[in-house]
Amino acid sequence: VRHPSAGTLLLGRTSGHIYAIDDASDNNSARLVADLGSAVRDLAFEPESSAIFAACEDGNAWKLDLHTGERLLSFRSPDGQAFWALAWNPERRALAIAQRKGSIFVVDGDDFSLQFTGIETARLKRMKWVNEDVLMYNLRDRIFRFDFAKGRRELLIDMVGNTIEDFIWDSNREYLVFVSYTQNIYLADFESGEILSTTPDQMDYSKGLAWISPPGEGAYPMDFV
């Protein structure tokens, strides 16, 4: 995950190590931030401070200091299930934490007190806040939006055949792109979820997507990797 303003790149490994590559570094060398002792499944920045968040396979979620690696807060999965995904909501100052199979927990970013739980999860690989109230996430091979203001969820993408690994949308919120274990890349309408195009991906399984934004020299504004 990349810090939106500072440019620091944060890397989590299955060894439990978290590394940072600072944008101002002369040689792009990675420095060890922390060793959490369990596979790091997802990371998030709190852009307005030096805090970072990490979700681990051992069922712990952490708030850490980016510079010192100090463990500031922890949240333990109630039944020990692995945590697989995170999403920071700056407006609510809340962190969504998702179990591999079980529930999504929303905690206060300042003290990790529990604010909400009860959303079903299964093979949840990615979740992102659409706005202050709406959380988008995958449930196996489907994508849902949960509206906290209305207290209800909406099915956006129906079954595509295998686990959805990642999804992104463009800055104008016209298109949604996602990849899954079907080894396909899908293009869908952001609002309706209608699948507009499907194309083969590769022999291996893609795990991540990103829009090229801002576009580089000669790059088309709708390019993604």
C-alpha positions as CSV (number, residue, x, y, z in Angstrom):
1,V,0.0,0.0,0.0
2,R,1.3,3.5,-0.9
3,H,0.9,6.6,1.3
4,P,-1.3,9.0,-0.7
5,S,0.8,12.1,0.0
6,A,4.2,11.1,1.5
7,G,4.7,8.4,-1.2
8,T,6.0,5.8,1.3
9,L,5.5,2.3,0.1
10,L,4.5,-0.3,2.8
11,L,5.1,-4.0,2.2
12,G,3.8,-6.9,4.3
13,R,5.3,-10.4,4.1
14,T,4.1,-13.8,5.1
15,S,7.2,-13.9,7.4
16,G,5.4,-11.3,9.6
17,H,7.8,-8.5,8.6
18,I,6.6,-5.1,7.5
19,Y,9.0,-3.0,5.4
20,A,8.8,0.6,4.3
21,I,10.4,2.2,1.2
22,D,10.4,6.0,1.6
23,D,9.8,8.1,-1.5
24,A,12.7,10.4,-0.5
25,S,15.2,7.5,-0.1
26,D,18.2,7.8,-2.4
27,N,18.6,4.1,-3.1
28,N,15.0,3.0,-2.5
29,S,16.2,0.7,0.2
30,A,13.6,-1.0,2.4
31,R,13.7,-0.5,6.2
32,L,12.2,-3.0,8.6
33,V,9.2,-1.4,10.5
34,A,8.1,-4.3,12.6
35,D,8.0,-8.1,13.0
36,L,4.5,-9.2,13.9
37,G,5.3,-12.9,14.0
38,S,2.5,-13.9,11.7
39,A,1.7,-13.6,8.0
40,V,0.7,-10.0,7.2
41,R,-2.5,-10.2,5.1
42,D,-3.3,-6.5,4.6
43,L,-2.0,-3.1,5.4
44,A,-3.5,0.4,5.6
45,F,-2.2,3.9,6.3
46,E,-3.8,6.6,8.5
47,P,-2.6,9.4,6.2
48,E,-3.2,12.2,8.7
49,S,-0.7,10.7,11.2
50,S,2.3,8.4,11.3
51,A,0.1,5.4,12.1
52,I,-0.3,2.2,10.0
53,F,-2.6,-0.7,10.4
54,A,-1.9,-4.4,9.8
55,A,-4.1,-7.5,9.7
56,C,-2.5,-10.9,10.4
57,E,-3.1,-14.5,9.9
58,D,-3.0,-15.3,13.6
59,G,-6.2,-13.2,14.2
60,N,-4.6,-10.0,15.4
61,A,-5.0,-6.5,13.9
62,W,-2.5,-3.8,14.9
63,K,-2.0,-0.1,14.9
64,L,1.7,0.7,14.7
65,D,3.9,3.7,14.5
66,L,5.4,3.9,10.9
67,H,8.7,5.3,12.1
68,T,9.4,3.3,15.3
69,G,7.3,0.2,14.8
70,E,5.8,0.7,18.3
71,R,2.6,-1.3,18.7
72,L,0.0,1.3,19.7
73,L,-3.2,-0.8,19.7
74,S,-4.3,-4.3,19.0
75,F,-7.7,-6.0,18.3
76,R,-8.0,-9.7,18.7
77,S,-10.3,-11.9,16.5
78,P,-12.9,-13.2,19.0
79,D,-12.7,-16.8,17.8
80,G,-9.1,-16.7,16.6
81,Q,-10.1,-16.6,12.9
82,A,-7.5,-15.1,10.6
83,F,-7.9,-11.4,9.6
84,W,-7.5,-11.0,5.9
85,A,-8.5,-7.4,5.0
86,L,-8.6,-3.8,6.3
87,A,-10.2,-0.6,5.2
88,W,-9.6,2.8,6.9
89,N,-12.4,5.4,6.9
90,P,-10.9,8.9,7.5
91,E,-14.3,10.6,7.8
92,R,-15.5,8.2,10.5
93,R,-12.0,7.7,11.9
94,A,-12.9,4.0,11.9
95,L,-11.1,0.8,10.7
96,A,-13.0,-2.1,9.2
97,I,-11.3,-5.4,9.9
98,A,-12.5,-8.6,8.1
99,Q,-12.1,-12.2,9.1
100,R,-11.2,-14.9,6.6
101,K,-14.5,-16.5,7.5
102,G,-16.9,-15.0,10.0
103,S,-17.5,-11.3,10.4
104,I,-16.4,-7.7,9.6
105,F,-15.6,-5.6,12.7
106,V,-15.6,-1.8,12.6
107,V,-13.5,-0.3,15.4
108,D,-12.6,3.2,16.5
109,G,-9.3,4.2,15.1
110,D,-8.2,6.0,18.3
111,D,-8.8,3.2,20.8
112,F,-9.9,0.1,18.8
113,S,-13.2,0.0,20.7
114,L,-15.8,-2.0,18.8
115,Q,-18.4,0.1,16.9
116,F,-20.1,-2.5,14.7
117,T,-20.1,-6.1,13.8
118,G,-22.4,-8.7,12.1
119,I,-21.6,-8.5,8.4
120,E,-20.9,-12.1,7.1
121,T,-17.5,-12.9,5.6
122,A,-16.1,-15.8,3.6
123,R,-12.8,-15.7,1.7
124,L,-12.9,-11.9,2.0
125,K,-9.8,-10.7,0.2
126,R,-10.6,-7.0,-0.3
127,M,-12.8,-4.2,1.1
128,K,-12.8,-0.5,0.4
129,W,-14.9,2.4,1.6
130,V,-16.8,4.0,-1.3
131,N,-17.7,7.0,0.9
132,E,-18.3,7.8,4.6
133,D,-21.2,5.3,4.9
134,V,-20.7,2.6,2.3
135,L,-18.3,-0.3,2.5
136,M,-17.6,-2.4,-0.6
137,Y,-16.3,-6.0,-0.1
138,N,-16.2,-9.4,-1.7
139,L,-17.9,-12.5,-0.3
140,R,-16.4,-15.4,-2.1
141,D,-17.2,-14.7,-5.7
142,R,-19.6,-11.9,-5.2
143,I,-19.2,-8.2,-4.4
144,F,-21.5,-6.4,-1.9
145,R,-22.0,-2.8,-0.7
146,F,-23.0,-2.3,2.9
147,D,-24.6,1.1,3.7
148,F,-24.1,1.8,7.4
149,A,-26.5,4.8,7.3
150,K,-29.3,2.6,6.1
151,G,-28.2,-0.6,7.8
152,R,-28.5,-2.8,4.7
153,R,-26.4,-4.5,2.1
154,E,-26.8,-4.5,-1.6
155,L,-25.5,-7.2,-4.1
156,L,-23.4,-5.6,-6.8
157,I,-21.6,-8.4,-8.5
158,D,-23.3,-11.8,-8.5
159,M,-21.4,-15.2,-8.6
160,V,-18.5,-15.3,-11.1
161,G,-17.4,-18.8,-10.3
162,N,-14.4,-18.4,-7.9
163,T,-13.0,-16.1,-5.2
164,I,-12.7,-12.4,-6.1
165,E,-9.1,-11.3,-5.2
166,D,-9.2,-7.5,-5.8
167,F,-11.3,-4.7,-7.2
168,I,-10.8,-1.1,-8.2
169,W,-12.8,1.8,-9.7
170,D,-11.8,4.9,-11.7
171,S,-11.8,8.4,-10.3
172,N,-15.1,9.2,-12.0
173,R,-16.7,6.1,-10.6
174,E,-17.9,4.9,-13.9
175,Y,-16.1,1.5,-14.1
176,L,-15.4,-1.3,-11.7
177,V,-12.5,-3.7,-12.5
178,F,-12.0,-6.9,-10.6
179,V,-9.9,-10.2,-10.8
180,S,-10.8,-13.6,-9.5
181,Y,-9.6,-17.2,-9.4
182,T,-11.4,-17.7,-12.7
183,Q,-8.2,-16.2,-14.2
184,N,-10.3,-13.5,-15.9
185,I,-10.3,-9.8,-15.7
186,Y,-13.8,-8.3,-15.4
187,L,-15.0,-4.8,-16.4
188,A,-18.3,-3.7,-14.8
189,D,-20.5,-0.7,-14.5
190,F,-19.7,0.9,-11.1
191,E,-23.3,1.7,-10.1
192,S,-25.3,-1.2,-11.5
193,G,-22.7,-4.0,-11.4
194,E,-23.5,-5.0,-14.9
195,I,-20.5,-6.9,-16.3
196,L,-19.5,-5.1,-19.6
197,S,-16.5,-7.2,-20.6
198,T,-14.6,-10.3,-19.6
199,T,-11.1,-11.1,-20.8
200,P,-8.6,-13.9,-20.0
201,D,-5.9,-12.8,-17.5
202,Q,-2.9,-15.2,-17.3
203,M,-1.9,-18.7,-16.3
204,D,-1.1,-17.6,-12.7
205,Y,-3.6,-16.0,-10.3
206,S,-3.6,-12.2,-10.2
207,K,-3.9,-10.8,-6.7
208,G,-3.9,-7.0,-7.1
209,L,-5.1,-4.1,-9.3
210,A,-4.3,-0.4,-9.4
211,W,-5.3,2.5,-11.6
212,I,-2.4,4.4,-13.1
213,S,-3.2,7.8,-11.5
214,P,-2.1,10.4,-12.3
215,P,-1.3,8.9,-15.7
216,G,2.3,9.0,-16.8
217,E,3.6,10.4,-20.1
218,G,1.7,8.8,-22.9
219,A,-0.6,6.9,-20.5
220,Y,-4.3,6.7,-21.3
221,P,-6.3,8.0,-18.3
222,M,-8.2,4.7,-18.0
223,D,-5.0,2.5,-17.8
224,F,-4.6,0.1,-15.0
225,V,-2.1,-2.6,-13.9
